Amino acid sequence: ELIAKQIDEEGVMLHEVTRENGKMGIWYSHFALQPTFIAAEILYENKVDIYSLEHGKKLCSAFAKAAKWTRSPKDFPYLK
């Protein structure tokens, strides 16, 4: 339910990227994604593959977006 509400179709966690006028947006995105990915990995190790489901694909999209901004913070569009 949270994945559906917190990650948009572009893989952006809109509630996280705008925190502190975007200054901490990348950090908050990673902070929100980490426990979700840990849970997904535990499920995957127990033969439950959520990555192939709609919400799992959204989760991967959010990770890819956050990783891109981490590699190239100048591309982070939410910093005011």
N, C-alpha and C positions, 0 to 999 in steps of 0.2 A: 504494500500500500504506500509506504513512504517513497519507494523508488518512483512509482508512478506520479506522485505529487511533487517530488523535489527535483527531479531531473527532466528538463524539457527535451523536445525532439532533437535538439542539436547537441545534447550531452552536457548542457550547462546546468549547474546547480544554482539557480537564480537567487535563492535565499543566502547562499554562502558567498558568491562572488562579489556581492555588493557590501559586505560587512566592512565597517570602518572606511567608507568611501572607496572600497576596492583595495585598500592598502593591505589587508589581510585575506583577500578573496581567494588567492591560490592556496594559502595555508589552510583556511577553513574548508575548502573543497577537499583537500587531502585528509584533513581531520575527520570529515564526515564519511569519506569513502573507505577509509582503512577498516573500521569494524565490519562494514558490510562485505568487503572483500574477504576478510578473515572468515566470516560466516559462510560465504559462497565457496571458499576453498575447503572448509570442513565438510560441507555438503558434497562437493565434488569428490573428495577423497572417500566418501561413503556412498559413491555411485549415484548421486543425485546431481545432475548437470543442469543448473539453473542458467548457465551462460547461453545455452541454446534457446532459452525461452525469451519472450518479449522483454520482460523486465531485466533479465540477465544481459541482453544485448544493450539495453539502455545503460546499465551499470558499466559495461565495457566502454561504451561511448563516452560516459562521464570521465572514466579513468583516462582515456586517450586524450580528451580535451585538457584535463588537469596536467597530464604529463607534458603535453605540447607547451602549455604556458610555463611550466617549470623549466623546460629546456630553453624557452625563449620568452622571458617575462615582458619584453617590449611589445609582444603581440597580445598581451592581456588587455582587452578593451574596456574593462570595468573600473580601471583606476581613474579617479577624478583628480 
